[in-house]
């Protein structure tokens, strides 16, 4: 299970890739925003009934509640971005109901790059004698190979500065994060008016359209994506090597997840964050403290593309 439909879709595609040489292993993905009857048809057909189910908690819980999806033979219960899923009360409630429909004897696995002290006890309620695996030291989580800068400017200067950056910087693909769906639409419209190949992804777009846009960006048909935090976690698009925080997120953990879209798996990348008010400055200090880094100001002469282009 994961917290967004795009991530569920991506994970399902990864399983399809893994199972290329396992033709008898079937995978299905279930998420809201699409007709539930299609899911019921998949689950009613012996030929398509999945061995591996990927999905978002709301839709999965609806299928379990309606007795369309039986979980009595589940061997592994996996939560991706578990802190995000268990932090939201509604989502946590769905996860708990799904969990109760599974056998007691199963393996439970939870994954995240950021697990706060507050959410750890909640995770452990789903587990018996859990083993915690740290892939890297908590303070080193600000991605090796990723250059990070900030730019101080006023709110009114953001559009001009963004245009300058997109004109002057070399990049394969860029993701630009904003704080609301309204801003995503407005900025996407502005970029397209300036002839930039842009696309917007946020929760205000219908599910089918969101997946269509995700595929367009993933397949390199568009080079610029304006997104809310719907795209802030887990999404893996290998050509992204520039991440811009047009609006800074509310906390250091969200910052890590966002800039992690560039510089995936230790590759080179560049992130630039706009700092336009006192709240942004506080978040910037929190980021530096949390990850024990000093984020430099973006140099007036720009940066050498060889330092962030693979």
Secondary structure as GFF3:
##gff-version 3
##sequence-region A 1 310
A	DSSP	alpha_helix	5	18	.	.	.	ID=ss1
A	DSSP	three_ten_helix	19	21	.	.	.	ID=ss2
A	DSSP	beta_strand	27	30	.	.	.	ID=ss3
A	DSSP	alpha_helix	36	44	.	.	.	ID=ss4
A	DSSP	beta_strand	52	55	.	.	.	ID=ss5
A	DSSP	alpha_helix	57	65	.	.	.	ID=ss6
A	DSSP	beta_strand	76	80	.	.	.	ID=ss7
A	DSSP	alpha_helix	82	87	.	.	.	ID=ss8
A	DSSP	alpha_helix	89	100	.	.	.	ID=ss9
A	DSSP	beta_strand	107	111	.	.	.	ID=ss10
A	DSSP	alpha_helix	117	124	.	.	.	ID=ss11
A	DSSP	three_ten_helix	138	140	.	.	.	ID=ss12
A	DSSP	beta_strand	146	152	.	.	.	ID=ss13
A	DSSP	three_ten_helix	155	157	.	.	.	ID=ss14
A	DSSP	alpha_helix	158	168	.	.	.	ID=ss15
A	DSSP	beta_strand	173	177	.	.	.	ID=ss16
A	DSSP	alpha_helix	181	193	.	.	.	ID=ss17
A	DSSP	beta_strand	198	201	.	.	.	ID=ss18
A	DSSP	alpha_helix	207	218	.	.	.	ID=ss19
A	DSSP	beta_strand	224	227	.	.	.	ID=ss20
A	DSSP	three_ten_helix	229	231	.	.	.	ID=ss21
A	DSSP	beta_strand	240	245	.	.	.	ID=ss22
A	DSSP	alpha_helix	252	259	.	.	.	ID=ss23
A	DSSP	three_ten_helix	264	266	.	.	.	ID=ss24
A	DSSP	beta_strand	269	275	.	.	.	ID=ss25
A	DSSP	alpha_helix	278	291	.	.	.	ID=ss26
A	DSSP	beta_strand	296	297	.	.	.	ID=ss27
A	DSSP	three_ten_helix	305	307	.	.	.	ID=ss28
###
